[in-house]
Amino acid sequence: MSSSLNVSLTDELREFVNSRTGDKGLYATPSEYLRDLIRRDIQSQETVNHVMEGLNDLKRGRFSDKSILDIGEED
């Protein structure tokens, strides 16, 4: 299910969006561009959350002397 969202942009921001969309841009439409930005933001937040979980593990003394390569080879 989709719904619409109206966004007000300054002229400068609208010009930037226009430069990223259309015939000369990477994205066909402003909506496509904004959806991709939101998806990337979600992925970035997931990465931040994962790092924070790791830091919390370190604070609680839950860590390994193994490298990430060693752990990967165990699978």
C-alpha positions as CSV (number, residue, x, y, z in Angstrom):
1,M,0.0,0.0,0.0
2,S,1.3,3.4,-0.8
3,S,0.4,6.9,0.3
4,S,1.5,10.3,-0.7
5,L,3.5,12.8,1.2
6,N,3.8,16.5,0.3
7,V,7.2,18.1,1.0
8,S,8.0,21.8,0.8
9,L,11.6,22.5,-0.4
10,T,13.6,25.7,-0.7
11,D,14.4,26.7,-4.2
12,E,18.0,25.5,-3.7
13,L,16.9,22.1,-2.6
14,R,14.4,21.8,-5.4
15,E,17.1,22.7,-7.9
16,F,19.3,19.9,-6.4
17,V,16.5,17.4,-6.6
18,N,15.9,18.4,-10.2
19,S,19.6,17.9,-11.0
20,R,19.3,14.3,-9.7
21,T,16.1,13.4,-11.6
22,G,14.8,13.4,-15.1
23,D,16.6,12.9,-18.4
24,K,20.0,14.0,-17.0
25,G,19.7,12.5,-13.6
26,L,20.2,9.2,-12.0
27,Y,16.6,8.9,-11.0
28,A,13.5,9.1,-13.2
29,T,11.4,11.1,-10.7
30,P,11.8,13.0,-7.5
31,S,9.7,10.3,-5.7
32,E,12.1,7.6,-6.8
33,Y,15.0,9.7,-5.5
34,L,13.4,10.4,-2.2
35,R,12.5,6.7,-1.7
36,D,16.1,5.7,-2.4
37,L,17.4,8.3,0.1
38,I,15.0,6.9,2.8
39,R,16.0,3.3,2.1
40,R,19.7,4.3,2.4
41,D,18.9,6.1,5.7
42,I,17.3,3.0,7.0
43,Q,20.4,0.9,6.1
44,S,22.6,3.5,7.7
45,Q,20.6,3.4,10.9
46,E,20.7,-0.4,11.0
47,T,24.5,-0.1,10.7
48,V,24.7,2.4,13.6
49,N,22.4,0.2,15.7
50,H,24.7,-2.8,15.0
51,V,27.8,-0.9,16.0
52,M,26.1,0.3,19.2
53,E,25.2,-3.3,20.1
54,G,28.8,-4.2,19.7
55,L,29.9,-1.3,21.9
56,N,27.4,-2.4,24.5
57,D,28.8,-5.9,24.4
58,L,32.3,-4.5,25.0
59,K,31.1,-2.5,27.9
60,R,29.6,-5.7,29.4
61,G,32.8,-7.6,28.9
62,R,31.4,-9.8,26.1
63,F,34.1,-9.9,23.4
64,S,36.4,-12.3,21.6
65,D,40.1,-12.2,20.9
66,K,39.3,-13.6,17.4
67,S,39.4,-11.4,14.3
68,I,36.4,-11.0,12.1
69,L,38.2,-13.2,9.6
70,D,38.6,-16.0,12.1
71,I,34.9,-15.8,13.0
72,G,34.0,-15.8,9.4
73,E,36.0,-18.9,8.7
74,E,34.1,-20.8,11.5
75,D,30.9,-20.9,9.4
